[in-house]
Amino acid sequence: MSTVTKRNRFVRTPTGKGIDLSRSMALDTIDPLQTFKYLPSTYLYRLGPKCHLQYFKNRLTDLRHDAGLIDCPPSSWHAANARYRPAVYQLTEKGFAELAAHGRARRVFATNEDFAHEFGSCLTAASFWIGAQIHPEIKLYDHEAILGSKHCPASTRLSKTPFKTPVTFNYHYSIRGNARHKELTTFVKHDWMPFGFVSASDPKSQMFFPGIEFDRHTESLESEDYSATTISKKMQAIEALAKDDGYHSRYGIPNAFILWVTISEARMRSLMRVLEDVVGKKGSKRHLFTHIPDFASFESFPPADGSMLIRNWKRVGYPDMNILAELGVK
């Protein structure tokens, strides 16, 4: 009688099983991890090839333990409930090489963010991608489509850092209650790459996002030190860039809306108050706010249901915005 030893989900354990990598399904399964550095199995299932859920889970197990194309980042196991929620995956060097060997490599833009921060950005962006699959009434334009567009300047397309946009602005801050200002030359780099949606039936109905700001309550809202990184400074830089049509100049995209996602409603309200100070009582149409559970503690991941596209986003001084409705989808 044979016995099957259950694998330890925290440690990659090859069994010597041969995996056929010539079939496109294996590469289709791992391909989304070129765009989204980290994804849980539930999101990969929605973005990968259509098949039975159990078959897909078994395929992920094979591709991790025996093929070695994917693995689980060690930081993904640090949460208190890591044993009970879906595993998180990323490509290995072998996975990248296998995709390249089959002509499927795509340009990857490295970041220096810690795991929780980058994972949150991936979850947010992937939710939009899933939402676009659910709603064929709209067409998704990802960063590759934007960089490849005739409207995108060649200088951006050919840049080694296309998603770092230079900006010069007059930074307003205070020291012990006294107003100060200083001209700063810096750049804006969002936590995600530019993307957008266009109505399939009405191309003039479109919305573009130069990136996502994913906030884990690790940055101060304001500071008396003008050199410090703060939410207020970031918002002022974004406002200066948007008012000067900087996103259109950089990417050729119109109607730029800024997405702010944080890990609690209280923190979201704090960010909205900072924006109110930055823009004044008139508010702002272009900044959209929402929050998700703090998955780095005891919370589970947001469900892979495309909710970022269908939820109502908060704004300062304006009614909530529903992106689908704004695109004419009922």
C-alpha positions in Angstrom: 0.0 0.0 0.0 1.4 3.4 -1.0 1.3 6.4 1.2 1.2 10.1 0.1 2.9 12.6 2.3 1.2 15.9 2.4 3.6 18.7 1.3 4.6 21.5 3.6 3.0 24.5 2.0 5.8 26.8 3.4 8.7 24.9 1.8 9.2 24.0 -1.9 9.4 20.2 -2.0 10.2 18.6 -5.4 9.0 15.0 -5.9 10.8 14.3 -9.2 7.5 14.4 -11.1 8.0 15.3 -14.8 6.1 18.4 -15.9 5.3 19.0 -19.6 6.2 22.7 -20.2 5.5 22.5 -23.9 1.8 23.0 -23.4 0.7 26.6 -23.5 -1.5 26.2 -20.4 1.6 26.1 -18.1 2.9 29.4 -19.5 -0.6 30.9 -19.6 -0.9 30.1 -15.9 2.3 31.9 -14.9 2.2 34.7 -17.5 0.2 37.2 -15.3 3.1 37.2 -12.8 5.1 39.2 -15.3 2.7 42.1 -14.9 1.7 41.5 -11.3 4.8 40.5 -9.3 2.8 38.9 -6.5 -0.7 37.3 -6.7 -2.7 34.9 -4.6 -4.0 31.7 -6.3 -7.5 33.1 -6.3 -6.5 36.0 -8.5 -4.2 33.9 -10.7 -7.2 31.6 -11.3 -9.3 34.5 -12.6 -6.5 35.9 -14.8 -5.2 32.5 -16.1 -6.5 29.9 -18.5 -10.1 28.8 -18.0 -10.2 25.3 -16.4 -11.7 23.5 -13.4 -10.6 25.1 -10.1 -9.1 21.9 -8.6 -7.2 21.2 -11.8 -5.8 24.8 -11.6 -4.7 24.4 -8.0 -3.0 21.1 -8.8 -1.2 22.8 -11.7 0.1 25.6 -9.4 1.4 22.9 -7.1 3.2 21.2 -9.9 4.6 24.4 -11.3 5.9 25.4 -7.9 7.2 22.2 -6.4 8.4 20.2 -9.4 8.8 22.7 -12.3 10.2 25.4 -10.1 8.7 28.2 -12.3 7.0 29.9 -9.4 7.4 30.0 -5.7 5.9 31.7 -2.7 7.7 34.8 -1.4 8.9 34.2 2.2 7.2 37.5 3.3 3.8 36.2 2.3 3.9 33.7 5.2 4.4 36.3 7.9 0.7 37.1 8.4 -1.0 35.5 11.4 -3.5 33.7 9.2 -1.0 32.7 6.4 -1.7 29.0 6.9 -5.4 29.3 6.1 -5.6 31.7 3.2 -4.6 31.3 -0.4 -0.9 31.0 -1.2 0.8 34.0 -2.9 3.0 33.3 -5.9 5.8 35.0 -7.8 7.9 34.0 -10.8 11.3 32.5 -10.2 14.3 33.1 -12.4 13.5 29.8 -14.1 10.0 31.0 -14.7 11.1 34.2 -16.4 13.6 32.2 -18.5 11.0 29.7 -19.6 8.6 32.5 -20.7 11.5 34.1 -22.6 12.5 30.8 -24.3 8.9 30.6 -25.7 9.0 34.2 -26.9 6.7 35.4 -24.2 9.0 37.7 -22.2 7.7 41.2 -21.5 9.4 44.2 -20.1 9.4 44.2 -16.3 9.9 47.4 -14.3 11.6 46.8 -11.0 10.6 48.6 -7.8 12.1 49.0 -4.4 9.0 48.6 -2.3 8.6 46.1 0.5 6.4 43.1 0.0 3.3 44.3 1.7 3.3 47.6 -0.2 3.9 46.1 -3.6 1.5 43.2 -3.0 -1.2 45.7 -2.2 -0.6 47.5 -5.4 -0.7 44.2 -7.3 -4.0 43.2 -5.7 -5.6 46.6 -6.5 -4.4 46.6 -10.2 -5.4 42.9 -10.7 -8.9 43.7 -9.4 -9.2 46.2 -12.3 -8.0 43.6 -14.8 -10.5 41.0 -13.5 -13.3 43.6 -13.6 -12.4 44.3 -17.3 -12.8 40.6 -18.0 -16.2 40.6 -16.4 -17.4 43.7 -18.4 -16.7 43.3 -22.1 -18.5 46.7 -22.6 -15.1 48.3 -21.8 -11.6 47.8 -23.2 -8.6 47.8 -20.9 -5.4 49.7 -22.0 -2.5 48.6 -19.9 0.9 50.3 -19.6 2.3 48.4 -22.6 -0.6 49.7 -24.8 -0.1 53.2 -23.5 3.7 53.2 -24.1 3.1 51.7 -27.5 0.4 54.2 -28.5 1.2 56.8 -31.2 0.1 59.4 -28.6 2.9 58.5 -26.2 6.2 60.5 -26.8 9.2 58.5 -27.9 11.2 60.0 -25.1 8.9 58.2 -22.6 8.7 55.0 -24.5 12.4 54.7 -24.8 13.2 55.8 -21.2 14.7 53.4 -18.8 12.4 54.9 -16.2 9.2 55.8 -18.1 7.0 55.9 -15.0 9.1 58.6 -13.1 7.6 61.9 -14.2 9.6 65.1 -13.5 7.8 67.9 -11.9 8.7 71.4 -10.4 6.3 72.9 -8.0 6.0 75.4 -5.1 5.8 73.2 -2.0 3.7 74.6 0.9 4.4 73.5 4.4 4.5 75.0 7.9 7.0 75.2 10.8 5.5 75.7 14.2 2.4 77.1 12.7 4.1 79.5 10.3 3.5 79.0 6.6 6.5 78.3 4.5 7.0 77.5 0.8 9.9 76.3 -1.3 10.3 75.5 -5.0 11.1 71.8 -5.4 12.2 69.9 -8.5 11.5 66.2 -8.1 9.5 63.5 -9.8 6.2 61.6 -9.3 6.4 57.8 -9.3 3.1 56.1 -8.6 2.8 52.6 -7.1 1.5 51.2 -10.3 2.0 51.8 -14.0 -0.5 53.9 -16.1 -3.6 52.2 -17.4 -7.1 53.1 -18.6 -10.5 52.0 -19.9 -12.4 53.0 -23.0 -16.0 52.2 -23.8 -16.3 49.6 -26.5 -19.3 51.3 -28.0 -18.2 54.9 -27.5 -14.4 55.5 -27.8 -14.9 59.1 -26.6 -16.0 57.7 -23.2 -12.7 57.0 -21.5 -10.8 57.2 -18.2 -7.1 56.9 -17.6 -5.1 56.5 -14.5 -1.4 57.4 -14.4 -1.0 55.0 -11.5 -2.2 53.8 -8.1 -1.2 55.3 -4.7 -1.3 52.4 -2.3 -1.0 53.6 1.3 -0.1 51.3 4.3 -0.1 54.1 6.9 3.7 54.2 6.8 4.2 57.8 5.6 3.5 60.9 7.6 0.6 63.1 6.5 2.7 66.3 6.9 6.1 67.3 8.2 8.0 70.5 9.2 11.0 69.1 7.3 10.5 70.1 3.6 12.8 67.3 2.6 10.7 64.6 4.2 8.4 62.3 2.2 4.8 63.0 3.2 1.4 62.5 1.8 0.9 66.3 1.6 4.1 66.7 -0.5 3.0 63.8 -2.8 -0.4 65.3 -3.3 1.0 68.8 -4.1 3.4 67.3 -6.6 0.6 65.3 -8.3 -1.7 68.4 -8.4 1.0 70.5 -10.0 1.7 67.8 -12.5 -2.0 67.4 -13.4 -2.7 71.1 -13.6 0.2 71.5 -16.0 -1.1 68.7 -18.2 2.0 66.8 -17.2 0.4 63.3 -17.5 -0.7 64.1 -21.1 2.8 65.3 -21.9 4.4 62.2 -20.4 2.1 59.5 -21.7 -0.3 61.1 -24.1 -3.3 60.1 -21.9 -6.3 62.4 -21.2 -8.6 62.5 -18.3 -6.1 61.5 -15.6 -7.6 60.3 -12.3 -5.5 59.5 -9.3 -6.4 56.4 -7.3 -5.7 56.3 -3.6 -6.1 52.9 -1.8 -5.4 52.5 1.9 -6.0 49.8 4.6 -8.7 51.4 6.7 -11.5 53.8 6.4 -10.0 56.0 9.1 -6.8 56.4 7.2 -8.7 57.0 4.0 -10.5 59.9 5.7 -7.2 61.3 6.9 -5.8 61.3 3.3 -9.0 63.1 2.1 -8.5 65.8 4.8 -4.9 66.4 3.6 -6.2 66.7 0.0 -8.8 69.2 1.2 -5.9 71.3 2.7 -3.9 71.0 -0.6 -6.7 72.0 -3.0 -8.8 74.2 -0.7 -12.5 74.0 -0.1 -13.3 73.7 -3.8 -12.3 70.0 -3.7 -11.0 67.9 -6.5 -12.6 65.7 -9.2 -9.5 63.8 -10.1 -8.5 62.1 -6.8 -10.5 59.0 -6.0 -10.3 57.2 -2.6 -11.2 53.8 -1.3 -9.9 51.3 1.3 -9.4 47.5 1.6 -8.8 45.2 4.6 -5.3 45.1 6.1 -4.3 41.7 4.7 -0.9 41.9 6.3 -2.4 41.3 9.7 -5.4 39.1 10.4 -7.5 40.1 7.4 -7.9 38.0 4.3 -7.3 39.2 0.8 -10.0 41.2 -1.0 -12.0 38.7 -3.1 -11.0 38.3 -6.8 -14.3 39.8 -8.0 -13.2 42.9 -9.9 -14.6 45.1 -7.1 -12.2 48.0 -7.8 -14.0 48.6 -11.1 -17.5 48.4 -9.8 -17.3 50.1 -6.4 -18.1 53.8 -5.6 -14.9 55.8 -5.0 -14.9 58.7 -2.6 -13.9 62.3 -3.6 -13.3 65.5 -1.8 -15.9 68.2 -2.5 -17.7 66.0 -5.2 -20.1 63.1 -5.2 -18.8 59.5 -5.2 -17.7 58.3 -8.6 -18.4 54.9 -10.1 -15.9 54.2 -12.9 -18.2 51.8 -14.8 -21.1 54.4 -14.7 -18.7 57.1 -15.8 -17.9 55.0 -18.8 -21.5 54.6 -19.6 -22.0 51.0 -18.4 -25.1 50.5 -16.4 
